[in-house]
Amino acid sequence: MATELTAALRSHGTEVDLNVVGLHEVVGARLPFTVLAFSAEVARGLREQLLDSLPEGVRLSGLEESVEEDPSLRGTELYAPAHGYTFKASGEYLGPLPGVLEMQRRAQVLEFVTPGELTVETTDVSPA
């Protein structure tokens, strides 16, 4: 599809002020994320969605997880400065663009998850 699009732009792009300046193949993507949750039940769900069921080819890099429990604080409100349970996780998804985009979609709709900036890795492709 890229070859056809390039040919069309070279033939008719000047009509709409578009020019081909280079061709790049997407070879992968990366997406950092952080998680901060205050419930063991929520943490289990987040682990399932974000850590245990990755799309084909996607892997986790630099995963750091921690759980802090303080039974004396059980029952505190969600927005209190201290919590009886705290789950933290951070890392980076690496892999094919479609799989990393799926993880970005999941991260964007889940509470307690902050996705970072998506980075696309490319390689130059010689024009045909």
C-alpha positions as CSV (number, residue, x, y, z in Angstrom):
1,M,0.0,0.0,0.0
2,A,2.9,2.4,0.8
3,T,4.3,1.9,-2.7
4,E,1.0,2.8,-4.3
5,L,0.6,5.8,-2.1
6,T,4.1,7.0,-2.8
7,A,3.6,6.6,-6.6
8,A,0.3,8.5,-6.4
9,L,1.9,11.3,-4.4
10,R,4.8,11.6,-6.8
11,S,2.4,11.7,-9.7
12,H,-0.3,14.0,-8.3
13,G,0.9,15.3,-5.0
14,T,2.0,18.7,-6.4
15,E,-1.7,19.4,-7.2
16,V,-2.4,19.5,-3.5
17,D,1.0,20.7,-2.3
18,L,2.2,17.3,-1.1
19,N,5.7,15.9,-1.8
20,V,7.4,12.7,-0.8
21,V,10.6,13.5,1.1
22,G,11.4,10.0,2.4
23,L,10.2,6.5,3.0
24,H,10.4,4.8,6.4
25,E,9.3,1.4,7.5
26,V,7.8,1.1,10.9
27,V,9.8,-1.7,12.6
28,G,8.5,-1.3,16.2
29,A,7.1,0.9,18.9
30,R,7.5,1.6,22.6
31,L,5.2,2.9,25.2
32,P,6.0,3.7,28.8
33,F,3.3,3.5,31.5
34,T,2.8,3.9,35.2
35,V,0.2,2.4,37.5
36,L,-0.9,3.6,40.9
37,A,-3.9,1.8,42.5
38,F,-5.2,1.6,46.1
39,S,-7.1,-1.7,46.1
40,A,-5.9,-5.3,45.8
41,E,-9.0,-6.1,43.6
42,V,-8.3,-3.2,41.2
43,A,-4.6,-4.2,41.1
44,R,-5.5,-7.7,40.1
45,G,-7.6,-6.4,37.3
46,L,-4.9,-4.1,36.1
47,R,-2.3,-6.8,36.2
48,E,-4.6,-9.0,34.0
49,Q,-5.1,-6.2,31.5
50,L,-1.7,-4.7,31.4
51,L,0.9,-7.3,32.5
52,D,-0.5,-10.8,32.0
53,S,-2.3,-10.7,28.6
54,L,0.0,-9.0,26.1
55,P,-0.7,-9.0,22.3
56,E,1.5,-11.2,20.2
57,G,5.0,-9.9,19.9
58,V,4.7,-7.3,22.6
59,R,7.0,-7.7,25.6
60,L,7.5,-5.7,28.8
61,S,10.8,-4.0,29.5
62,G,12.0,-2.6,32.8
63,L,8.9,-3.7,34.7
64,E,9.0,-2.6,38.3
65,E,6.2,-3.5,40.7
66,S,5.6,-2.9,44.4
67,V,2.8,-3.5,46.9
68,E,2.7,-1.7,50.2
69,E,0.2,-2.8,52.8
70,D,-0.5,-1.1,56.1
71,P,-3.4,-2.9,58.0
72,S,-3.7,0.1,60.4
73,L,-4.9,2.2,57.5
74,R,-7.6,-0.1,56.2
75,G,-10.9,1.6,55.4
76,T,-9.4,5.0,54.6
77,E,-11.0,7.0,51.8
78,L,-9.8,6.9,48.2
79,Y,-8.4,10.5,48.3
80,A,-6.9,10.2,51.8
81,P,-3.1,10.9,52.0
82,A,-2.4,7.4,53.3
83,H,-3.9,4.1,52.1
84,G,-4.0,0.6,53.5
85,Y,-3.0,-0.9,50.2
86,T,-0.9,0.6,47.4
87,F,0.1,-1.0,44.1
88,K,2.6,0.6,41.9
89,A,4.0,-0.6,38.6
90,S,5.9,1.0,35.7
91,G,7.6,-0.2,32.6
92,E,7.6,-0.1,28.9
93,Y,5.8,-2.1,26.2
94,L,8.0,-2.9,23.2
95,G,7.1,-4.6,20.0
96,P,5.1,-4.4,16.7
97,L,3.1,-1.2,16.3
98,P,-0.3,-2.8,16.2
99,G,0.3,-4.6,19.5
100,V,1.8,-1.6,21.3
101,L,-1.2,0.5,20.0
102,E,-3.5,-2.0,21.6
103,M,-1.7,-1.6,24.9
104,Q,-1.9,2.2,24.6
105,R,-5.7,1.8,24.0
106,R,-6.1,-0.3,27.1
107,A,-4.0,2.1,29.2
108,Q,-5.9,5.1,28.1
109,V,-9.3,3.7,29.2
110,L,-8.2,2.2,32.5
111,E,-8.3,4.3,35.7
112,F,-5.2,4.4,37.7
113,V,-3.0,4.0,34.6
114,T,-0.9,6.7,33.0
115,P,0.5,5.9,29.5
116,G,3.5,7.8,28.4
117,E,4.4,9.0,25.0
118,L,4.3,6.5,22.1
119,T,7.5,6.2,20.2
120,V,7.6,4.7,16.7
121,E,10.9,3.1,15.6
122,T,11.5,3.3,11.9
123,T,14.2,2.4,9.4
124,D,14.9,4.2,6.1
125,V,13.6,2.5,3.0
126,S,15.2,3.2,-0.4
127,P,12.8,4.5,-3.0
128,A,11.9,1.9,-5.5
